[in-house]
């Protein structure tokens, strides 16, 4: 009887560990590749890596959304600011841009480097660098003239 219960528990564990998306690894890679190359994806950070401090685990649903005509950022900021944000409740890296340059380089080995530079008039300018892999993991580095740079580690969705 103990062996039957043990086998049932192992079977249930194996079933619960199966990928939640139901897609094979090759299908997940193809799906991620299509999103990146069509410029229609979101970067969801899991960890913030400030330049001069400790890493910070993120649990709030922050994101960087990329589409052909709009870049939308809702990210936190941890680090040293050289000027105070105005208005004072505008902390973080929060913007929507429709005037930007986007450059995507396919490294040929399932990795891409994307560079985004915002060019909106009368708005803060950002330079974002995304290093993405076909497995869906990515690193985002944000450069801002008014603050130290910050990096984020997360997933492409």
N, C-alpha and C positions, 0 to 999 in steps of 0.2 A: 504494500500500500504506500509506503514511504517513497519507493522508486517511482510510482505513478505520479504522485504529487510533485516530486522533484522534476520529472519530465514535463509535466504540465507547466510548472513555474518557469523552467528554461525556455519552453516553447513560447510562452506569453512574453518573456523578456526579449527574445529574438524578434518577435513580431512588433513589439513596441519600439525597438531600436531601428526598425526599417525607416528609410528616409521619409519624412513627412510629406514631401512633394509628390512622391510616387513616380518620379522621373528617374531614368537611369543616369549614370554619371555623364555619358556622352550627350544625352538630351539636355542635361543641365548646362553643360559647356556650350552646346549649340545655342541654347536660349540666351545665355549671358553674352556670348559673342554677338548675336543679332541685336541685342539691346544696346551694347556699346557702339557697334558700327552704325546703327540707325540713329544714334544720338538721342535716345529716349530711355533714360534710366534715372534711378535715385541712388545716392550714396547714403547709407545709414551708419553713422559712426557708433562704435561700441566703446572706444577708448580715446580720450584726449591726451595728447603728449605735449604739454607746454615746453617752451624752449628752456626755461630755467627752473623747472620744478618736477615734481613727481607726476606720474601718469594718473589720470582720473577716469574711473569707470563711469560710463554714461548709461543711465537707465531710462531717461526721458526720450521720447521719440524725435530726436533731432534729425535733420536731413539736408542734403544738397540735391536739388532736383534739376536735371539737365534735359532740355528739349531743344529742338532746332531753333526756336525763336525766343526762348526764355531760360534764364538761369535763376533759380530761386534758392536762397540759403537761409536756413534757420539753425545756426550752430552756436554753441556756447564759446566763451573766450576765457582762458585762464592765462595770466601772464602779466607782463609789464606794459602799461600804456604810456606813451610819451605825451599824449594830450588827452584830456577828458572827453568822453563822448558827449555830443550835444544832440538832442536833449539828454539829460542825465539818466533817463530810464532806458536809453537805447544801448545797453550793453550787449555783448555777444557779436556774432557775425551774422547780421540779419539784413538781407537785401533781396530785391528782385531786379534783374537787369534784362533789358531787351536789346541793348547795344553792347555787344561783346565780340571778342575774337576767340575762336575755338580751333585748336590745332590738335589733331589726333595722330599719333605715330604708332603703327603696328610694328612691334619688335620681332614679329614672326615666330615667336615661341609661346604663343598664348598669353602674351603680355602686351599692354598698351600704355602709352604715356599721353595724357591729355593735359593741355595747358589752356586755361581760360583767363582772359584779361577783360575786366569790365571797362567800358568806355563811356558810360552814361554821363551826360552833362550835369553839373551841380550835384553830383553824388560822389561818395567816397569810392575810390578805385581799389580794386582787389586783383591780385594775381593768384590763381589757384592751380595747383599741379596735382593731378590724380595719377597714381600708378596703379593700374588694374590688372588682374589676372583672370583667365577664363574660368577659374574655380569660383569667382565671385568675390574674392577678397580684394581690398584696395587700401591704399594709403593716400590721404589728402593732406597737402601742405598749403597753408594760407599765408600769403605775404600781404602786409598792410603797412604803409609808410608811418602810421601813427602808433604802431604797437610791435612788440616782438612777434616773430612768426610762431605759428602753432601747427601741429600735425594731428591728424586723426586716423585711427585704424578702424576699419569696419567692412561692410559688405555692400555689393552692388545688387540692387533689386529692380 
